[in-house]
Amino acid sequence: MIELYQFELSQYSEKVRLLLDYKGLRYRKIEVTPGIGQVELFRLTGQKQVPVLKDGSRYIADSTEIARYLDFQYPDRPLVPRDPKQKGLCLMMEEWADESIGTKGRKALFSAITSNQNFRKSLLPTTTPDLLKSLLEGVPNDVLKFLGVGVGYTPDVVKSAIADLRQDLEALTLLLADSPYLTGDEPCLADLAVASLSILLKFPDGPYLNLPATLRGKGVPGLADNPNYEPFFTWRDRLYARFRKPLISTTTTPSPGAPTSIQID
Ligand SMILES: N[C@@H](CCC(=O)N[C@@H](CS)C(=O)NCC(=O)O)C(=O)O
């Protein structure tokens, strides 16, 4: 069976989960422990980031490489349109989604977590030892930084990321106003990338992620609850309802020592 080395809360891992579901491929999730688990990943693949797909004896790193591999190896339900213009738009938007929504989304979520005690509290996994939980709940933001979450995310970096995300969400809302999908009448890699990479802005409104149910539909204040972007998130949740398999149908194998706390980089 296909295996996916992942972090549950990684938006790039979510992109691959959505691609696999879209293609109707069964897979087993392997939760990588940040730090120690990545050493093993490096040994296997020569790099330390998730997602990594294992298919037979092959390991493929990077969500875009995985998308290419899946389309080549499992051509049913193609991810990239044949029409040259649609194909060009699809590839361009996928790259943009990776670079903008993917990277800026985690800065925006980091900012929401560090500035909102309740949000942070509800994100901590139930398996987090009580001692660590109470430590994280009660202490100031610099302890989270000390723990390695969001290092380098200065207020200016976060502010500029949120401004860019506002423009991204406006663009997506406009593009989808009179078109069912980004490049036409059928979904393609760009739609699946945009939908999945936006999970950190607003968690999907259904049982797709191993998160407390109370977090479903919640997200970064000012983006997730902004009525201007509501059409985009409604579109995204419809796409999820259509193509993403609910959590119950996949299996997670935690790697030794997992899980840890907030796994967003
Ligand atoms: N370009 C990569 C980005 C992957 C990425 O940023 N993964 C993050 C998790 S969302 C990661 O593994 N971070 C841990 C690290 O860099 O050590 C892709 O598309 O897969």
PDBQT file of the ligand as one rigid body, heavy atoms in Angstrom, charges set to zero:
ROOT
HETATM    1  N1  LIG A 301       8.086  22.424  -1.191  1.00  0.00    +0.000 N 
HETATM    2  C1  LIG A 301       7.730  21.425  -0.222  1.00  0.00    +0.000 C 
HETATM    3  C2  LIG A 301       7.471  22.103   1.118  1.00  0.00    +0.000 C 
HETATM    4  C3  LIG A 301       7.369  21.094   2.250  1.00  0.00    +0.000 C 
HETATM    5  C4  LIG A 301       7.390  21.763   3.614  1.00  0.00    +0.000 C 
HETATM    6  O1  LIG A 301       7.548  22.985   3.765  1.00  0.00    +0.000 OA
HETATM    7  N2  LIG A 301       7.221  20.893   4.626  1.00  0.00    +0.000 N 
HETATM    8  C5  LIG A 301       7.265  21.340   6.006  1.00  0.00    +0.000 C 
HETATM    9  C6  LIG A 301       5.966  20.983   6.717  1.00  0.00    +0.000 C 
HETATM   10  S1  LIG A 301       4.602  21.892   6.078  1.00  0.00    +0.000 SA
HETATM   11  C7  LIG A 301       8.358  20.608   6.744  1.00  0.00    +0.000 C 
HETATM   12  O2  LIG A 301       8.618  19.449   6.508  1.00  0.00    +0.000 OA
HETATM   13  N3  LIG A 301       8.998  21.308   7.683  1.00  0.00    +0.000 N 
HETATM   14  C8  LIG A 301       9.997  20.736   8.552  1.00  0.00    +0.000 C 
HETATM   15  C9  LIG A 301      11.385  21.202   8.214  1.00  0.00    +0.000 C 
HETATM   16  O3  LIG A 301      11.574  21.999   7.276  1.00  0.00    +0.000 OA
HETATM   17  O4  LIG A 301      12.300  20.757   8.897  1.00  0.00    +0.000 OA
HETATM   18  C10 LIG A 301       6.514  20.651  -0.737  1.00  0.00    +0.000 C 
HETATM   19  O5  LIG A 301       5.801  21.153  -1.618  1.00  0.00    +0.000 OA
HETATM   20  O6  LIG A 301       6.305  19.512  -0.295  1.00  0.00    +0.000 OA
ENDROOT
TORSDOF 0
